[in-house]
Amino acid sequence: MEKNFRILQRFAYSLIVLIMSYIILTKLKHILYPIALAMLFSYLLYPMVSLFENKLKFPRTLSIFLSLLVGVLIISGIANLFILQVGVFIKDFPLFKDQATENLIELQTIIETKFHFSVEEQEIWLQNQLDLIFDTSGAFLKTMAKGATVTLETIIFIPIFAFFMLFYRDRGKIFILKLAKARNSKLTEDLLQQISKVTIKYMVGLVSVVAILAVTHSLALSIVGVKYAIVLGIMAATISFIPYFGTLISGIIPLTFSIILSSNPYEPVFVLIYFLVITFVDHNILTPTITGGNVNLNPLVTIIGLIIAAEVWGITGMIIIVPTIAIIKIICDNVEGLEPYGYILGIKQHGLDFKKIKESLKKE
């Protein structure tokens, strides 16, 4: 009886902790947003800071400032390129409007022929959908404006928080070690090293994968003949920051533009085939190889985590959740009694093993 009571008590405590965590994360999300993103940004910049500080012997303040400057300049350059291409897109709007109208008429004819759904019925359905969109547009625009304001505030605070996190990183490490008891100091230091190593490799690898995809998407879409290939390539690659779902849905925007704007009926087919191939390559070669084998998380757990994170923090949560689960897994793997949880969070890597492929070719 007493044992059952203790189990029930532990379950109640765990439930209270989960509920309180959810309330804190949702109520304080606009404060925690920039802190969490700045922490990931700090891990991303740390290799550059370490290069300036340890190899080139620059002062810490100058090393961090130069690293932040390089990061901001790269992001600004990409943003300016994107804005420039969007400007071209807006300028050419009257030109592709006629093509889009022609494609829409052709699509309506196909629907009428194949599904016996008359053009008039299609127009009535489309008008009803447009009325619904306009009825809800006011609330949507207010939400977008509020979201844009919050995003702007987040972007402003990220470099500031990242600077101080990098500057006081030693003090933060010592603080954590002081919290740990003497008998746990060695374990705590090992955990901090593993967490730092995995997070740095994951963040640098993730940005590298997105950069590779941005170039690859832009080149492939240009070769196929898709208009505004650079804008669509950058947009599709940026969506890939979201694990699993990002690469899968990144082709929707280029495919939609291709269907609407292209006079070549085969162009959307080529776009679809390309994104199916690049999704396979990304999931099996790029991401496993570049982000490193240390972030081998159970796909089911990761997808559940992505859904929960999206509910709590939106897109930001979906970006943060993977390194968070990886950190939890490292802790569980190294703390006695938590090994089963670490086991369920992880999985063996099933990407293409280049060493095995090379060895099999040599044998042949």
N, C-alpha and C positions, 0 to 999 in steps of 0.2 A: 504493500500500500504506500509506504513511504517512498519507495523507488519510483513508483508511478507518479507520485506527487512532485518529485524532483524533476522528472522528465517534463511534466506539464508546466512546472515553474520555469524551466529553461526555455521551453517553447514560447511561453508568455513573454519572457524577457526579450527573446529574439524578435518576436513580433512587435514589441514596443520599440525596439531599436530600429527596425525597418520602417515603421510608421513615422517615427521622429526624423529619421534620415530623409525620407521622402518629403516631409513637410519642410525641413530645412533647405533641401536642394531646390524645391520649387519656389519657396518664398524668397530665398536669397540668391536666386539664379543670376540676376543681373549683376550682383556683386561677385559671385563665384565664377561667372563666365570668363572675364578677363584674367582672373588669377589662374584658372586651369589652362587656358590657352597660352598664357605667358609662360607657364611652367613647361609646356611642350615646346614652345618657341625657344626657351632657354636651352633645353636639351638639344634642339636642332642647331643652335649657334655655338654650343660648347666646343665642338672640334675646332672651329675657327678661332674662338677665344683662346683655346689651349695652344694653337699654333702661334698666335701673336705673342702670348704671354710666356710660354715655355721655350719655344724654338727661337723666336726673334727677340726675346727678352724685353718686350714692351711692358710698360706699367699696366697694372690690371685695369685701371679706369680707361686708359687709351685703347687697350685690347678690346674691351667690351664695347666701347663707343664705335670703333672701326667695324667690328662685327655687326653691330646693329645697323650701322650706316650701309654696309654692303647688303644686308638683308632687306632693308627698306628700299634701297635703290633697285634691287632686282625685282621686288614686288611692284614698285612704281613703274618700272620699265614695262613689265608684263601688262599692268593695268592701262598704261598709256597706249600700248599696241592694241589692246582690246578695244579701248574707247575710240581709237582712230578707225579701226575696222567697222565698229558700230556706226560711226559717222558716215562711212562709205555706204553702209547698208541703208541708213535712213535717206541718204541722198538718192540712192537708186530705187527707192520705194515705188515711185510711179511706174518704173520700167517693169518690175516683176509683178506689179498688181495685175496687169493685163494677162501675163502668163498664168498667174494663180487663178484668175477668173476662167481662162480657157480650160485649165486642168480640172477646175471644179465642175464646169459644164460637162466635160467628158466623163468625169466620175459619176455625175448624176445620170448620164445616159447609160453607163454600164450598170448602175444600180437598178435603173428602171427596166433594163433588158433582162438582167439575171434574176432579180428578186421581185419584179412586178410591183415596184414601189414608185409611183408616178413622181415626176419632177415637182408637181404642185404639192403633193403630200410631203415631199422632202423639204420644200421651201417652208411649208407650215411648221414642220417639226423644227427646222433650223431657226425660224423666227421665234418660236416658243423658247428655245434654248437661249437665244440672244436676249429675250425679255427677262429670263431668269437671271442671266449674267448681269444685266444692267440693274436689276432690282437689288442685287446683293453687292454691286460694285462699290457703293458708298462705304459700307462697313469694311469691305476688303481693302479699299484705299487707305482708310484710317489705320487698319492693322498693318499694312505695308509701311506707312509713314512712321508709325510707332516702332516697327521692327527696324527700319532704316536708322532711326535715331539711336536705338539701343546698339545696333551694329557699329555705328560711328563712334559712340562712347567706348565700346569694347576695343575697337582698333586703336583709339588714342591711348588707352591705358596699357595695352599689351607691351609696347616697347619700354614704358616706364617700369612696369612690374618686372619685366625680363631683365632690365639693367640691374635692379637691386637684387634679384634672385641670383644672378651671376656674380655680382660683387660680393655678396654675403654668403656664398655657397659653403665656404669652410665653416662659418659660424653655424649655419643650419645643420651641417653634418655633426658638429660637436654637440649641438643642442640635443639631437636625437640620441647620440651615444650617451650623453649624460642622463637622459631619461631611462635608458636601459640599465639594468643592474649590472654589477661587475661581472657576474657569471654569464651574462648574456651579451656582453660588449663585443666579443669576437663574432658571434652569430649575427649581431646587428650590423657590424661593419661589413661582413660578407654579403648580407642581404642588400645593403646600400650599394655596394660595388656591382652586384648582379643587376639590380634594378636600374642603375645608371647606365650600365653597358647595354642592356636590352633596349631601354627607352631611346638612347642615342641612336643605336643601330636601326631601330624601327622608324624613328622620325626622319633620319637622313635617308633611309631607304625608301620611305613613303614619298617624300618630296622628289627623290630621283625617279621613281616610277611614274609619278604624275608628269614630271618634265619630259620623260621619254615618250609617254603617251600623247602629250600635247604636240610634240614635234611629229610623231608618227601619224596621229589623227589628221593633222593639218596637211602633211604630204600626201597621205592616202586620199583624202577628200579632194585635194587639188588635182591629183592624177585622174580620179574618177570623173572630175568635172563639176563637182558640187560648188555652187556659188557661196562666197563668204566662208571659204574653207578654214581660214585662220581663226575667225571668231567661233565657228562651230567646233573646231578642234580644241581650242582652249576651254570652251564651255564643257565639252564632253570630258576632257581630262580633269578639269576641276571637280566634277562630280565624283571622280574616282577616289577622292579623299575619303569618301564613305566606303568602308569595307564591304565586300560582297555585293551589296545592292548597287553601289556606285558604278562599277564597270558594266553591270547587267543593264542598267537603265541609261547609261551615257549615250547610247546610240539612238535613243528615241528622238532627240532634238534634231540631229543631222538627217535622220531618216524622214522625219516630218517635213523638214525644209525641202528635201529632195523630192518628195512626193508632190508638194505644193508648187514648187518653182521650176522643176525641170521639165523640159520638153522631150527629154529622152526617157522612154518608158523603162529602159533597162538600168538606168542610174540608181533608182532606189534598191533594186535587186543587188547591185554591186555593193552599195553601202551596207545593206543588211548582212551580206556574206562577210564583208570586211570586219564588222563589229562582232559577229559570231566567232570569227577566227581570232581576233585580237583579245576577246574575252577569255578564250581558251589559253592563249599564250600568256596573258597576264596572270591568270589564276595558277597556272602550272609551271611557268618559267620565271617571269619577271619578278612577281611579288615574293615567291618562296626563295629565290636566289638573292635578290637585292636586300630585302628586309631582314633576311637571316633566319636560320633554323630555330633560333631561340623562341620565336613568337609562334609556336605551333599550338594554336588553341583549338578546342573542340568546336567545329562549325555550328553545331546545334546550340551550344552554350553562347557562342558569339552572336548568332542571329537573334536569340532570345534577348541577349544583352543590348543589341542594337535597337530592338523594338521598345524595350523598356527605356533606354536612354533617349530615344526619339520622343517618347511620351513625356519625359521629365525635362529634357533640355533641348529638344529639337535637333537640328543638324549638328550643332556644336556637341551635343551629347553623343551623337553617332560617331563623330571624329575622335572623341576622347575615350570612348568606352573600351576600345581594343587594347591600348596600352594600360588602361586601368585593370582590365581582366588579367593581362600578362603580369602585372605587378602582384596582384592577388595570388596568382598561380605560383610565382617565385616564393612568396611568403609561405604558402601552404606546403610547397615541396620541401622547405627547409626547417619548418617548425614541427616539432614532435607532436603527433596527435592530429595534425591537419593534412597528412599525406593523402588520405582518400579524396579530399576536396581538390588537391592539386592534380590528382590523377584524372578526375572527371573533367577538370577544366582543360586538360591538354589532350593532344593526340599526336601520333607519329606523323611526320611529314610524308605526304604522298605525291609531291611534285616530281618532275622528271629528274632523276639522279644522273648527272653528266658523267660522274666517275664510272658508274656501272655501264653506261652506254659506251664509253671509251674502251673499257675493258672487254666488253662483248665484241666490239669491232676489231680489237687486236686479236682475239681468239679466232675470229673468222679469217 
